[in-house]
Amino acid sequence: MRGNEVIKQLEERISTKTARIGVIGLGYVGLPLAMEFAKEGFAVAGFDIDKKKVKDSMAGRSYVQDVPSRDVKEARRAGKFYATSDFSDLRKMDSIHICVPTPLGKTRDPNVSYIVAAVGEIAKNLTAGRLVVLESTTYPGTTEEVVLPMLEETGLKVGVDFFLAFSPERVDPGNPDFVTKNIPKVVGGITPRCTRMAALVYGRCVNTVVPVSDTKVAEMVKLLENTFRSVNIGLVNEIALMSDKLGIDVWDVIDAAATKPFGFMPFYPGPGLGGHCIPIDPFYLSWKAKLSGFEARFIELAGQINSSMPYHVVKKVTEALNLRRKSIKGASILLVGVAYKQDVDDIRESPALEIMQVLNGMGARLSYVDPYVPDLDLGGIKKRSKKYTPSVLSRADCVVIVTAHSCFDYSMLAREADLVVDTRNALRGKRGRHIFRI
């Protein structure tokens, strides 16, 4: 079965929702995607090497904040979803979506080993008439240069026997307004047929599909989006550092500039970048650029500024304690919020971890409050979140607001804390000689 016959059969299965969907990687990207397909009536199989994720999924328990357990239970009850670590089941799938991690190595080189492992399992079980879509964020050229050769080693030809595309994940953890269903889905295929097939399958579970010319364009889209944020946050962080030297309130500056109805978009300084995307994705782009003899100076500089911010926070803590004739060594320092951003339970690349490591190395007595992160392993030192109470706040020599969760009572914090370093402007409008801002 080749060519037009393959296309017609797969198109029919997708259109009638009888296509079987496989999702490799049941994390922050994969599980929400699997649930959207299941809600639309597709039979979905989730694949993961993590046995606990498989066990929880099969029991209808969600470990992803943006996916209610009731959704997983309903999908299981309806017979539309199951999870497994047996990758031989990939042979049964019509459309396979790769949603695995893509971390950076210690030298900031892309680590595509999870992608290679997933594609290896697909290649073992690939038959004619299948669609394969890579969603993992990576450098431009990965789909064509890494994934395609592995799949064509089977003897099957792309665009004729199987279809291959890239569609960047665009999840925003903790954002109730933008979820998998209503975030426009960019798709780019190796061939026009591949693009059309990927657009067809995503069109059944998301509101808007945005086809682009090829996989490299689709790969570049995600990197541009996150590099845009990284560079602009780097710029405003540098403005914050400059304003600190000049004795200017950078938050007032930004608020006033944001009143301009054109030509300005407000970004805000902070203790550093966190999450899996923004601190990492721009370096995929700069790494690829270097291979072509191009130096991505904006990207590298923004990365340097953003990665320096945890140390600036420590400097502000030191200055604040010095005004009270106290040293960091032996001081009781309470971090308020350790997740990488507001109202999520994710600590990946959180600047709070770097801040805690530095303070711990300087001899501070550390504790933290974060209802989203009940336990924390700080390089072998295990910590448990304290309760957010007046006595906990008042006993600390310095309270550092790192992540401004909406559940915190900031009026109480400003009233009870003896000394505060606010990295998020959470105490907006509150003044006092005991309050320091970055």
Summary of the structure (lengths in Angstrom):
residues: 438
radius of gyration: 24.0
end to end distance: 63.8
largest distance: 79.8
contacts: 1509
relative contact order: 0.08
helix: 41%
strand: 15%
